[in-house]
């Protein structure tokens, strides 16, 4: 099975990481073209759901789609990540970005208009031509030599309108375009302004277009420094309430709170929160290149399952049509009964209801087709997809796991991602267990006089207190025993089951670290080792 994988994988160590990526990409492309594509073509899947995938869809870099109402900071967010202007960039309080802009890597800075972009076989946008000139005139690609863009591409979308503005037609199906991108990107970021939480009708329809892509969605509450802590709590609650009405999932979406632009914070009360949230978002984005193969595999599985369901629906409609008379009446009846047909197919083929396309949209599309021209069910095509899902996918997943182990870790680098990776501005630098790492004096010494007073009230014998007496003081912190046990192991440097005054001071310092909300280290860092115990440590060569 997958002999072509074995041949390519055999030379993996010689060829390096890039060949490994091509091995997985080739496997995905081959599976799609041999197993899924024939089924899609037989039952006109591309006319109902999504155009056929091309080579560029498998080979492109991870993409991020930014969506939000106007003036929520989408373009500024891209500028913040890149730390560089890009062609076509316009920033302002009014709806400035009126186009879809694909920001991608290029050796020279420049832009490509939409009509030229959709005929470029190296770009994954060829199928966007079906949305016509009204869209293509509002689509462009900005290319620039930026380190961040070597690993990811970013899609900036037009600001979603609200109020009377949303009544103005864009000239193309905005939600259909968003759905096309959503099926192909690795991450969808919904941006909200702390002062603009209302979800307009167009924004609501846009979010609904992401149905089935919930695992890709992240939410950013931007400009959070413009409100104080009390207002921020109310804003966050209002945002979750608004999203709950639009996104019908039991899981709570991950919301990142902060101010994503390179300007001073207007309110510094929540600076630590904003820094932690920014780091979490950066880590999520930085992991995209390494998870790209798994994401493409996941999307292929979703597509294959939908293609199967579509084939069952189309072939059922074909089977129910009369040979001669009453075709139009039967067609109307079948369209009206489509919800019942869904239930019948679910029972007959043991398919989950979540795999079926939306009923209303399917009914509208079926109005335009002659059911007698549909194909009957072809079991061999279904069996090929079933075999892929049950056998081939498992082998490819195993190969992806091997590649992840053998390849160097792929992380997005450059731009804002480099600003917090090293040095004193790295998140957590000089905080918690890392405090005092670059100081000559033992960091515990500043509070040691207070700890010494407590130590001598615990009846030390020969300069040490027993575990029983130490426990009496340590449990007053109200930390759970599992945490106090770890603190004891870290503080008892000589492992004699007792604590001298320096070890006791260290234990109290570690308790303070935990109570301040920081994590304890797994092993004691050198700068926290008590001075009298350092002589026992092995010296560096």
LODRENDO-975263 format. One record per residue (C-alpha): residue number from 1; residue in one letter; x, y, z. Coordinates in steps of 0.05 Angstrom, whole numbers, plus 5000, padded with zeros to 4 digits. Example, Ala and Ser with C-alpha at 12.3 -4.5 7.8 and 13.67 -1.06 7.14 Angstrom:
! residues 2
 num residuo    x    y    z
   1       A 5246 4910 5156
   2       S 5273 4979 5143
//
This chain:
! residues 541
 num residuo    x    y    z
   1       X 5000 5000 5000
   2       X 5025 5069 4981
   3       X 5088 5042 4948
   4       X 5100 5111 4918
   5       X 5104 5137 4989
   6       X 5155 5085 5008
   7       X 5199 5102 4948
   8       X 5198 5177 4964
   9       X 5204 5166 5039
  10       X 5265 5123 5029
  11       X 5305 5182 5005
  12       X 5276 5229 5057
  13       X 5339 5234 5100
  14       X 5381 5248 5039
  15       X 5333 5299 5008
  16       X 5316 5339 5071
  17       X 5252 5369 5098
  18       X 5227 5399 5033
  19       X 5223 5330 5000
  20       X 5185 5305 5060
  21       X 5133 5359 5051
  22       X 5128 5342 4976
  23       X 5118 5269 4995
  24       X 5056 5285 5036
  25       X 5031 5336 4986
  26       X 5039 5286 4930
  27       X 5001 5234 4970
  28       X 4943 5280 4983
  29       X 4940 5303 4911
  30       X 4942 5231 4885
  31       X 4887 5208 4932
  32       X 4842 5265 4912
  33       X 4853 5256 4837
  34       X 4845 5180 4837
  35       X 4791 5170 4890
  36       X 4750 5233 4903
  37       X 4751 5272 4837
  38       X 4717 5217 4795
  39       X 4659 5216 4846
  40       X 4654 5292 4845
  41       X 4652 5295 4769
  42       X 4600 5239 4763
  43       X 4549 5275 4807
  44       X 4564 5348 4788
  45       X 4592 5363 4857
  46       X 4630 5424 4831
  47       X 4566 5458 4808
  48       X 4533 5450 4876
  49       X 4588 5458 4927
  50       X 4661 5474 4910
  51       X 4705 5475 4848
  52       X 4754 5419 4836
  53       X 4820 5424 4874
  54       X 4883 5439 4834
  55       X 4957 5426 4846
  56       X 4965 5496 4876
  57       X 4912 5480 4928
  58       X 4957 5424 4956
  59       X 5023 5461 4949
  60       X 5006 5530 4975
  61       X 5031 5557 5042
  62       X 4984 5561 5101
  63       X 4935 5619 5093
  64       X 4900 5663 5144
  65       X 4834 5697 5127
  66       X 4817 5762 5165
  67       X 4744 5780 5169
  68       X 4710 5836 5208
  69       X 4668 5899 5203
  70       X 4701 5962 5176
  71       X 4751 5998 5221
  72       X 4763 5939 5268
  73       X 4837 5938 5250
  74       X 4843 5882 5199
  75       X 4894 5916 5154
  76       X 4929 5946 5215
  77       X 4934 5875 5244
  78       X 4970 5852 5181
  79       X 5016 5912 5184
  80       X 5030 5895 5258
  81       X 5050 5823 5240
  82       X 5093 5842 5181
  83       X 5122 5906 5211
  84       X 5121 5931 5139
  85       X 5072 5966 5092
  86       X 5047 5925 5034
  87       X 5022 5946 4964
  88       X 4949 5966 4965
  89       X 4947 5978 5040
  90       X 4899 6033 5063
  91       X 4883 6047 5135
  92       X 4831 6094 5162
  93       X 4769 6100 5206
  94       X 4723 6095 5145
  95       X 4714 6031 5102
  96       X 4782 6036 5067
  97       X 4795 5965 5044
  98       X 4744 5953 4989
  99       X 4780 5893 4960
 100       X 4803 5823 4977
 101       X 4879 5828 4981
 102       X 4923 5765 4983
 103       X 4987 5786 5018
 104       X 5041 5736 4995
 105       X 5116 5728 4991
 106       X 5152 5754 4929
 107       X 5225 5769 4914
 108       X 5205 5839 4891
 109       X 5151 5884 4917
 110       X 5090 5892 4872
 111       X 5017 5876 4861
 112       X 4978 5832 4812
 113       X 4906 5849 4793
 114       X 4852 5796 4801
 115       X 4841 5781 4726
 116       X 4915 5764 4718
 117       X 4918 5727 4785
 118       X 4864 5676 4767
 119       X 4902 5652 4706
 120       X 4967 5640 4744
 121       X 4973 5564 4754
 122       X 5023 5574 4811
 123       X 4972 5611 4854
 124       X 4913 5575 4887
 125       X 4862 5626 4861
 126       X 4844 5601 4791
 127       X 4774 5577 4810
 128       X 4756 5647 4835
 129       X 4744 5666 4762
 130       X 4672 5639 4769
 131       X 4653 5700 4811
 132       X 4661 5746 4750
 133       X 4692 5813 4736
 134       X 4654 5849 4791
 135       X 4695 5808 4841
 136       X 4760 5804 4802
 137       X 4762 5880 4798
 138       X 4761 5878 4874
 139       X 4814 5825 4882
 140       X 4890 5832 4880
 141       X 4954 5800 4905
 142       X 5006 5841 4942
 143       X 5075 5810 4939
 144       X 5135 5833 4981
 145       X 5200 5803 5008
 146       X 5180 5794 5081
 147       X 5205 5739 5127
 148       X 5136 5725 5156
 149       X 5107 5713 5086
 150       X 5159 5658 5073
 151       X 5117 5614 5118
 152       X 5045 5639 5112
 153       X 5000 5681 5067
 154       X 4947 5729 5093
 155       X 4880 5746 5060
 156       X 4853 5815 5077
 157       X 4778 5822 5064
 158       X 4734 5884 5054
 159       X 4705 5914 5117
 160       X 4636 5885 5129
 161       X 4583 5940 5127
 162       X 4529 5956 5177
 163       X 4464 5996 5178
 164       X 4443 6028 5112
 165       X 4512 6015 5081
 166       X 4499 5939 5078
 167       X 4440 5951 5032
 168       X 4488 5972 4977
 169       X 4503 5913 4931
 170       X 4576 5894 4921
 171       X 4562 5866 4852
 172       X 4584 5795 4872
 173       X 4563 5743 4924
 174       X 4606 5765 4982
 175       X 4588 5706 5027
 176       X 4602 5656 4971
 177       X 4671 5685 4963
 178       X 4683 5680 5038
 179       X 4660 5608 5037
 180       X 4708 5592 4980
 181       X 4767 5621 5020
 182       X 4744 5588 5084
 183       X 4748 5519 5053
 184       X 4820 5531 5033
 185       X 4852 5572 5089
 186       X 4884 5544 5153
 187       X 4858 5597 5200
 188       X 4798 5645 5200
 189       X 4806 5705 5246
 190       X 4744 5745 5263
 191       X 4763 5815 5287
 192       X 4719 5856 5333
 193       X 4729 5927 5359
 194       X 4717 5938 5434
 195       X 4670 5995 5414
 196       X 4637 5958 5355
 197       X 4607 5892 5379
 198       X 4542 5893 5340
 199       X 4538 5837 5288
 200       X 4504 5866 5227
 201       X 4462 5824 5179
 202       X 4519 5819 5129
 203       X 4568 5799 5183
 204       X 4519 5747 5209
 205       X 4512 5718 5139
 206       X 4588 5719 5131
 207       X 4598 5679 5195
 208       X 4545 5629 5174
 209       X 4584 5619 5109
 210       X 4638 5588 5153
 211       X 4592 5530 5171
 212       X 4633 5466 5176
 213       X 4698 5504 5187
 214       X 4689 5518 5262
 215       X 4756 5487 5279
 216       X 4792 5541 5239
 217       X 4757 5601 5271
 218       X 4792 5646 5322
 219       X 4764 5711 5349
 220       X 4805 5774 5365
 221       X 4776 5829 5409
 222       X 4819 5886 5384
 223       X 4830 5956 5414
 224       X 4817 5929 5484
 225       X 4866 5980 5514
 226       X 4814 6034 5500
 227       X 4770 6011 5557
 228       X 4784 6000 5631
 229       X 4781 5932 5666
 230       X 4708 5937 5687
 231       X 4686 5958 5617
 232       X 4729 5903 5587
 233       X 4691 5850 5627
 234       X 4625 5877 5602
 235       X 4651 5881 5530
 236       X 4676 5809 5532
 237       X 4609 5785 5559
 238       X 4571 5824 5506
 239       X 4616 5795 5451
 240       X 4605 5723 5474
 241       X 4530 5735 5477
 242       X 4529 5764 5406
 243       X 4571 5706 5379
 244       X 4527 5655 5413
 245       X 4467 5678 5372
 246       X 4505 5669 5306
 247       X 4551 5610 5316
 248       X 4509 5549 5336
 249       X 4561 5505 5370
 250       X 4563 5482 5442
 251       X 4638 5498 5446
 252       X 4661 5568 5465
 253       X 4704 5601 5412
 254       X 4774 5621 5432
 255       X 4776 5697 5440
 256       X 4843 5734 5441
 257       X 4840 5801 5476
 258       X 4890 5856 5463
 259       X 4912 5916 5422
 260       X 4945 5892 5359
 261       X 4983 5951 5332
 262       X 5052 5980 5346
 263       X 5028 6040 5387
 264       X 5030 6055 5462
 265       X 4974 6025 5503
 266       X 4921 6076 5522
 267       X 4904 6037 5586
 268       X 4960 5996 5617
 269       X 4919 5964 5673
 270       X 4914 5899 5633
 271       X 4982 5900 5600
 272       X 5001 5832 5627
 273       X 4936 5802 5602
 274       X 4946 5833 5532
 275       X 5018 5806 5529
 276       X 4997 5736 5548
 277       X 4939 5737 5498
 278       X 4985 5762 5442
 279       X 5035 5707 5456
 280       X 4979 5654 5454
 281       X 4956 5682 5387
 282       X 5027 5684 5360
 283       X 5038 5612 5380
 284       X 4974 5591 5345
 285       X 4996 5626 5281
 286       X 5068 5602 5286
 287       X 5045 5530 5290
 288       X 5007 5533 5223
 289       X 5065 5511 5178
 290       X 5077 5449 5219
 291       X 5002 5432 5220
 292       X 4990 5448 5147
 293       X 4993 5376 5122
 294       X 4944 5353 5176
 295       X 4897 5410 5159
 296       X 4898 5393 5084
 297       X 4885 5320 5102
 298       X 4827 5339 5147
 299       X 4797 5383 5092
 300       X 4804 5326 5042
 301       X 4767 5279 5089
 302       X 4711 5330 5099
 303       X 4706 5340 5023
 304       X 4705 5265 5010
 305       X 4648 5254 5060
 306       X 4608 5311 5030
 307       X 4620 5283 4960
 308       X 4593 5216 4983
 309       X 4531 5247 5013
 310       X 4520 5289 4951
 311       X 4524 5227 4907
 312       X 4471 5192 4950
 313       X 4425 5253 4945
 314       X 4432 5261 4869
 315       X 4425 5187 4854
 316       X 4363 5182 4898
 317       X 4330 5240 4860
 318       X 4347 5206 4795
 319       X 4317 5140 4818
 320       X 4252 5173 4839
 321       X 4239 5208 4773
 322       X 4186 5179 4726
 323       X 4207 5156 4657
 324       X 4156 5194 4616
 325       X 4101 5236 4647
 326       X 4096 5282 4707
 327       X 4169 5299 4712
 328       X 4160 5372 4734
 329       X 4108 5354 4787
 330       X 4153 5299 4814
 331       X 4213 5346 4815
 332       X 4174 5397 4856
 333       X 4151 5342 4903
 334       X 4222 5316 4913
 335       X 4250 5386 4927
 336       X 4195 5398 4978
 337       X 4208 5330 5010
 338       X 4284 5340 5013
 339       X 4287 5343 5090
 340       X 4251 5276 5092
 341       X 4298 5248 5040
 342       X 4357 5269 5083
 343       X 4329 5230 5142
 344       X 4316 5169 5098
 345       X 4388 5170 5071
 346       X 4416 5179 5140
 347       X 4381 5115 5163
 348       X 4396 5076 5100
 349       X 4470 5090 5096
 350       X 4486 5104 5170
 351       X 4508 5176 5156
 352       X 4511 5231 5208
 353       X 4463 5290 5198
 354       X 4523 5337 5204
 355       X 4551 5310 5138
 356       X 4492 5334 5097
 357       X 4491 5402 5061
 358       X 4443 5455 5085
 359       X 4373 5438 5062
 360       X 4349 5507 5042
 361       X 4410 5521 4998
 362       X 4406 5453 4966
 363       X 4331 5463 4950
 364       X 4346 5529 4916
 365       X 4401 5499 4873
 366       X 4361 5438 4853
 367       X 4307 5484 4822
 368       X 4355 5496 4763
 369       X 4369 5423 4745
 370       X 4336 5369 4704
 371       X 4336 5308 4751
 372       X 4329 5259 4693
 373       X 4400 5278 4671
 374       X 4430 5259 4738
 375       X 4470 5194 4743
 376       X 4446 5132 4780
 377       X 4487 5108 4839
 378       X 4554 5078 4819
 379       X 4577 5032 4877
 380       X 4648 5027 4852
 381       X 4659 5102 4859
 382       X 4630 5100 4930
 383       X 4673 5040 4948
 384       X 4736 5076 4923
 385       X 4722 5134 4971
 386       X 4704 5087 5028
 387       X 4769 5049 5017
 388       X 4807 5115 5018
 389       X 4775 5137 5083
 390       X 4784 5071 5119
 391       X 4853 5049 5094
 392       X 4892 5100 5054
 393       X 4881 5158 5101
 394       X 4909 5119 5160
 395       X 4973 5104 5121
 396       X 4980 5176 5100
 397       X 4968 5200 5172
 398       X 5024 5153 5195
 399       X 5070 5183 5142
 400       X 5053 5254 5165
 401       X 5070 5235 5237
 402       X 5137 5208 5214
 403       X 5152 5271 5175
 404       X 5136 5315 5235
 405       X 5186 5275 5276
 406       X 5241 5277 5224
 407       X 5234 5348 5200
 408       X 5260 5409 5238
 409       X 5205 5448 5273
 410       X 5173 5496 5224
 411       X 5155 5562 5256
 412       X 5134 5629 5228
 413       X 5192 5678 5236
 414       X 5204 5751 5225
 415       X 5162 5813 5237
 416       X 5126 5818 5303
 417       X 5142 5745 5317
 418       X 5215 5762 5329
 419       X 5202 5819 5377
 420       X 5183 5775 5435
 421       X 5223 5711 5425
 422       X 5288 5731 5459
 423       X 5314 5782 5508
 424       X 5281 5819 5565
 425       X 5216 5831 5526
 426       X 5201 5757 5519
 427       X 5136 5739 5555
 428       X 5151 5720 5627
 429       X 5223 5746 5625
 430       X 5243 5765 5696
 431       X 5176 5741 5724
 432       X 5157 5682 5768
 433       X 5212 5630 5773
 434       X 5253 5669 5722
 435       X 5259 5730 5768
 436       X 5331 5743 5787
 437       X 5360 5700 5731
 438       X 5407 5755 5707
 439       X 5424 5782 5777
 440       X 5486 5765 5818
 441       X 5450 5767 5885
 442       X 5405 5709 5905
 443       X 5334 5735 5890
 444       X 5306 5703 5953
 445       X 5353 5744 5997
 446       X 5310 5807 5994
 447       X 5254 5773 6032
 448       X 5298 5726 6073
 449       X 5295 5767 6138
 450       X 5220 5758 6140
 451       X 5226 5684 6125
 452       X 5280 5676 6178
 453       X 5234 5702 6232
 454       X 5183 5648 6214
 455       X 5237 5595 6210
 456       X 5260 5606 6282
 457       X 5188 5600 6307
 458       X 5185 5529 6280
 459       X 5234 5499 6331
 460       X 5295 5485 6288
 461       X 5344 5432 6313
 462       X 5417 5439 6292
 463       X 5396 5494 6243
 464       X 5341 5452 6209
 465       X 5266 5442 6215
 466       X 5231 5376 6206
 467       X 5182 5361 6151
 468       X 5125 5361 6202
 469       X 5141 5432 6226
 470       X 5152 5457 6156
 471       X 5085 5429 6135
 472       X 5049 5469 6190
 473       X 5073 5534 6159
 474       X 5068 5513 6085
 475       X 4995 5492 6090
 476       X 4975 5561 6112
 477       X 4983 5581 6039
 478       X 4920 5538 6024
 479       X 4954 5509 5963
 480       X 4936 5436 5948
 481       X 4982 5381 5974
 482       X 5003 5362 5903
 483       X 5032 5433 5894
 484       X 5063 5436 5963
 485       X 5095 5368 5951
 486       X 5128 5394 5888
 487       X 5152 5456 5925
 488       X 5182 5412 5980
 489       X 5221 5371 5929
 490       X 5248 5433 5896
 491       X 5267 5466 5962
 492       X 5299 5405 5996
 493       X 5364 5413 5956
 494       X 5404 5361 5995
 495       X 5345 5313 5998
 496       X 5354 5300 6073
 497       X 5280 5308 6090
 498       X 5292 5372 6128
 499       X 5299 5446 6111
 500       X 5353 5494 6134
 501       X 5339 5568 6136
 502       X 5359 5580 6063
 503       X 5318 5520 6039
 504       X 5258 5544 6080
 505       X 5265 5614 6050
 506       X 5267 5582 5981
 507       X 5203 5543 5996
 508       X 5167 5606 6018
 509       X 5192 5641 5954
 510       X 5165 5584 5911
 511       X 5098 5588 5947
 512       X 5096 5663 5933
 513       X 5110 5649 5859
 514       X 5052 5600 5855
 515       X 5004 5647 5893
 516       X 5022 5703 5845
 517       X 4995 5660 5788
 518       X 5059 5634 5757
 519       X 5078 5562 5743
 520       X 5130 5525 5783
 521       X 5192 5500 5746
 522       X 5200 5425 5737
 523       X 5272 5429 5763
 524       X 5305 5483 5805
 525       X 5338 5536 5761
 526       X 5411 5551 5779
 527       X 5396 5622 5801
 528       X 5346 5597 5854
 529       X 5394 5547 5886
 530       X 5412 5572 5956
 531       X 5484 5599 5960
 532       X 5506 5549 6012
 533       X 5484 5491 5968
 534       X 5516 5515 5903
 535       X 5584 5486 5919
 536       X 5554 5416 5911
 537       X 5532 5430 5840
 538       X 5577 5404 5783
 539       X 5619 5460 5753
 540       X 5612 5477 5679
 541       X 5670 5458 5635
//
